[in-house]
Amino acid sequence: MLDKFKTFVTLAKYKSFTSTAKHLYCSQPTISQHIKILEKQYAVQLINRENGEVMLTQKGEQFLHYAQSILDLNSNLINKMEEPLKTEQAISIYVSHYLATFFFNELFSKNDIGKKHLYEIRSYGYNELKEKIMNDQTAFAIMPYYEEDEDLATICTTDILFEENFVLAIPNDHSLATRKVIYAKDLNGEKILLPTCVHINHRIRSKIEEKDIFPEYAQMSDFSLIVKGVSQKMGIAFVPNNSTTIHQENIVIRYVKGMTIIRQNAVMIKRGYTLSESEKDYYDALKENMKK
């Protein structure tokens, strides 16, 4: 039927069977046949012939509007179907190594996170994440929050997701492993493994040294490596409670009486930045997961 509509629209433009036939590369009888089919189909007279010129009837004028609309819609449909399918660009989620390692399900797997949009996970150490925020490589990151880091506090808003208590991880055959109660003084002479991140490093050392305890220290890049170091008897360490889920068979967990070390983890968003729809969906789902 589309070819009939095209014939009618062309005839309305040229007002001549001869010109219409030439334009459509067909015979005049074909033009006449198409018009008759339309008039029969819609039970209406579409044209009159006056002094050798084709004129539209009142109904023909109305019909022209709809016929042209149908042809335009068909053309738009063809163009749309010929367009290549557009794949959604993945949204980069910047997250600390620690959170990506020990909270993967909460960050990326629970509920519908990752089903509505495509996400690309990019994990870095704290200092690297901070640098990327400062250099405008990202404006949205999930990472530990240290209130003493004034650089980030100045340029970012902070939404605390949860906080963690630190525990003392000890090799399972260490002399302290059999103790039910451990005091700060028991740490004298021990080798304590510390992360390289200056803020949590300083926080742990301050808590130890305010008790007038001065053990030996060794630094490792992150808590995953530190827990592994403890399991291999390289020292003892204050670590986030959730990080002890690995190497459990080789370490024991204890609290040191009178010592409390807490760290908060948060979503950091650069001030003035508006989350995209996909980032907002992820953010909302993440907060819901962390409540559970």
C-alpha positions in Angstrom: 0.0 0.0 0.0 3.0 2.3 0.5 3.6 2.6 -3.2 -0.1 3.7 -3.7 0.4 6.4 -1.1 3.6 7.6 -2.8 1.8 7.7 -6.1 -1.0 9.8 -4.7 1.4 12.3 -2.9 3.4 12.6 -6.1 0.3 13.2 -8.2 -0.9 15.9 -5.7 2.5 17.6 -6.2 2.7 17.5 -10.0 -1.1 17.7 -10.7 -0.5 15.7 -13.9 -0.6 11.9 -14.7 2.1 12.4 -17.3 4.5 14.2 -15.0 3.8 11.8 -12.1 4.4 8.7 -14.4 7.7 10.2 -15.5 8.8 11.0 -12.0 8.0 7.5 -10.7 9.2 5.7 -13.8 6.0 4.0 -14.5 3.1 4.1 -17.0 0.0 6.4 -16.7 -2.3 3.5 -16.5 -0.4 2.4 -13.4 -0.9 5.8 -11.8 -4.7 5.6 -12.6 -4.9 2.1 -11.1 -3.2 3.2 -7.9 -5.6 6.1 -7.4 -8.6 3.8 -8.0 -7.3 1.3 -5.5 -7.0 4.0 -2.8 -10.5 5.4 -3.6 -12.0 2.0 -3.4 -10.1 1.0 -0.2 -11.2 4.2 1.6 -14.5 4.7 -0.1 -13.8 8.3 -1.1 -13.2 10.3 -4.2 -9.7 11.8 -4.0 -9.2 13.7 -7.3 -11.1 15.7 -10.0 -9.8 16.5 -13.4 -10.4 20.1 -14.5 -9.1 21.4 -17.8 -6.4 18.7 -18.0 -5.2 19.4 -14.5 -5.6 17.1 -11.5 -7.2 18.8 -8.5 -7.7 17.3 -5.1 -11.1 17.0 -3.6 -11.7 18.2 0.0 -11.4 14.7 1.2 -8.3 14.3 -1.1 -6.7 17.3 0.8 -7.3 15.5 4.1 -6.0 12.2 2.7 -2.8 13.9 1.5 -1.9 14.9 5.0 -2.2 11.4 6.3 -0.6 9.8 3.3 2.4 12.1 3.6 2.6 11.3 7.4 2.6 7.6 6.7 5.4 7.9 4.1 7.4 10.1 6.6 7.0 7.6 9.4 8.0 4.7 7.1 11.1 6.7 6.1 12.0 7.3 9.7 11.5 3.7 10.5 13.8 2.6 7.7 16.5 5.0 8.9 16.2 3.9 12.5 16.5 0.2 11.5 19.6 0.9 9.5 21.4 2.6 12.4 23.9 0.3 14.1 22.9 -0.7 17.6 24.4 1.6 20.1 26.1 -0.1 23.0 26.0 1.6 26.4 29.3 2.9 27.5 30.5 1.4 30.7 30.6 3.6 33.7 33.9 3.5 35.6 33.6 2.8 39.3 36.7 3.8 41.2 37.2 1.9 44.4 40.0 1.1 46.9 41.9 -2.2 46.6 40.8 -3.0 50.1 37.1 -2.5 49.5 37.2 -4.3 46.1 38.9 -7.3 47.7 36.8 -7.7 50.9 33.4 -6.2 50.0 33.1 -7.3 46.4 29.6 -8.7 46.8 28.3 -5.6 48.5 29.9 -3.3 45.9 29.1 -5.2 42.8 27.1 -8.4 43.1 24.2 -8.0 45.5 20.7 -7.3 44.2 20.5 -5.6 40.8 23.9 -3.8 40.8 25.4 -4.2 37.3 22.1 -5.4 35.7 20.7 -2.1 34.6 23.9 -0.5 33.5 27.4 -1.5 32.5 30.1 -0.9 35.1 33.8 -1.1 34.8 35.6 -1.7 38.1 38.9 0.3 38.7 40.6 -0.4 42.0 43.6 1.5 43.4 45.4 2.2 46.6 44.3 5.2 48.7 47.0 7.5 47.5 46.4 6.6 43.9 42.6 7.2 44.3 43.3 10.6 46.0 45.6 11.6 43.1 42.9 10.7 40.5 40.3 12.8 42.3 42.7 15.7 42.7 43.7 15.5 39.0 40.0 15.3 37.8 40.4 11.8 36.5 37.3 10.8 38.5 34.8 12.7 40.6 33.3 9.7 42.3 35.1 7.1 44.4 34.5 4.5 47.1 37.3 4.5 49.6 38.4 4.8 53.2 37.7 8.2 54.8 40.2 10.0 57.0 39.0 13.3 58.4 42.6 14.4 58.8 43.1 14.3 55.0 42.2 18.0 54.5 43.0 17.9 50.8 40.1 15.6 50.1 37.8 17.1 52.7 38.1 20.4 51.0 37.1 19.3 47.5 34.8 16.4 48.2 31.5 15.7 49.9 31.5 12.5 52.1 28.8 10.0 52.5 29.8 7.4 55.2 28.8 3.9 54.2 30.1 2.0 57.2 32.9 1.8 59.8 35.1 -1.0 60.8 36.9 -2.0 64.0 40.5 -3.0 63.8 41.7 -6.2 65.4 45.1 -7.7 66.2 46.0 -10.4 63.8 48.6 -12.9 65.3 50.2 -16.1 63.8 48.4 -19.1 65.3 51.6 -20.4 66.9 52.6 -17.0 68.4 52.9 -16.8 72.2 50.1 -14.2 72.3 47.7 -16.5 70.4 46.9 -18.4 73.6 46.1 -15.3 75.6 42.5 -14.5 76.2 43.3 -10.9 77.2 46.1 -8.9 75.5 47.3 -5.6 77.0 49.2 -2.8 75.2 52.3 -3.6 77.2 52.3 -7.1 75.6 53.2 -5.5 72.3 56.6 -4.4 73.5 59.4 -5.9 71.4 57.0 -7.2 68.7 57.3 -6.5 65.0 54.1 -4.8 63.9 53.3 -4.7 60.2 51.8 -1.3 59.0 50.2 -0.2 55.7 52.0 2.4 53.6 49.0 4.7 53.6 50.2 7.6 55.8 46.8 8.3 57.5 46.0 4.8 58.8 49.7 4.2 59.4 49.8 7.3 61.7 46.5 6.3 63.4 47.7 2.9 64.3 51.1 4.1 65.5 49.6 6.9 67.5 47.3 4.5 69.3 50.2 2.2 70.1 52.7 4.9 71.2 50.2 6.8 73.4 50.4 3.7 75.6 54.2 4.3 75.8 54.8 1.2 73.7 57.5 1.3 71.1 57.6 -1.9 69.1 59.5 -2.6 65.8 57.7 -1.6 62.7 57.7 -2.9 59.1 55.6 -1.5 56.2 53.7 -3.3 53.5 51.6 -1.9 50.7 48.1 -3.0 51.8 46.1 -5.1 54.2 45.8 -8.1 52.0 49.6 -8.3 51.9 49.8 -7.6 55.7 47.4 -10.4 56.6 49.4 -12.7 54.3 52.6 -11.5 56.1 51.0 -12.3 59.5 50.0 -15.8 58.3 53.7 -16.4 57.3 54.9 -15.3 60.7 56.5 -12.1 59.6 54.9 -10.1 62.4 51.6 -9.1 64.0 49.3 -6.4 62.8 46.3 -4.3 63.5 43.9 -4.9 60.5 40.3 -4.2 59.7 38.2 -7.1 61.0 36.9 -8.1 57.5 40.4 -8.5 56.1 41.0 -11.5 58.3 38.6 -13.7 56.2 41.7 -14.8 54.2 44.4 -17.1 55.7 42.1 -17.8 58.7 43.7 -21.2 59.3 47.0 -19.5 60.0 46.1 -16.6 62.2 44.0 -15.8 65.3 42.2 -12.6 66.1 42.4 -10.7 69.4 41.4 -7.3 70.8 43.9 -5.3 72.8 42.4 -4.1 76.0 42.0 -0.3 76.1 42.9 0.2 72.4 40.2 1.0 69.9 41.1 1.7 66.2 38.2 2.5 63.9 38.2 3.4 60.2 35.2 4.7 58.1 34.6 3.9 54.5 32.7 6.3 52.3 31.6 7.5 48.9 33.6 10.6 48.0 32.0 12.9 45.4 33.8 16.0 44.1 32.0 19.2 45.1 29.9 20.6 42.2 29.8 17.3 40.4 26.4 15.9 39.4 26.1 12.1 39.2 25.0 10.6 35.9 21.9 8.5 35.8 23.9 5.2 35.9 26.2 6.5 38.7 23.1 7.6 40.7 21.5 4.1 40.2 24.7 2.5 41.4 25.1 4.8 44.3 21.5 4.2 45.5 21.9 0.4 45.2 25.2 0.5 47.0 23.8 2.4 50.0 20.9 -0.1 50.1 23.3 -3.0 50.1 25.4 -1.6 52.9 22.4 -1.3 55.2 22.0 -5.1 55.2 
